[in-house]
Amino acid sequence: MNRAPIASLRPIICGGLIAGTLDIGAASLINWVSPVLILHYIASGLLGTKAFTAGAAATYLGLILQWAMSILISAIYFRVTSRWPALRMRWQLGGLSAGIVIFLVMNFVVMPLSAAPLTYWQIIEHFRPLKYAANLLAMFVFGLIVAYCAYRLSGETASARAIEEEASRANPAP
């Protein structure tokens, strides 16, 4: 029985849940609002403005959506780095690169295409460099968490280190 798909669930789910949960807190701090309001805003991606009057149901929906998106992002990162093991070994670079991609996709694809109450033009109109920098920093942290979990929990770390050490012995630096 092939255990690779089961073994890959641990880093994907851990990375997604940890990064997604911390992202709710980061969004709350950046915007100076309650995490419950952040979860309602996430739910508004499906429900529109109704999410803000739907109470606990919208809060739970927002949490489920946040975790689902975060696990999906983690799975995409895991899949990409399974094809580029050097990037997984250099998880800091991979995480920062992922953070940039996540920031761009979430702000310029997902949010404008969602039912959330802000339109693309309103996002541009309300652009604040400091707020965007804080959001980018939060996405760097998100990417680093996902990358670290993929690196550390994949079970490939020890074998990848051995391959890297063997390569460095075969080609010593001048």
Order of alpha helices (4+ residues) and beta strands (2+ residues): alpha-alpha-alpha-alpha-alpha-alpha-alpha-alpha
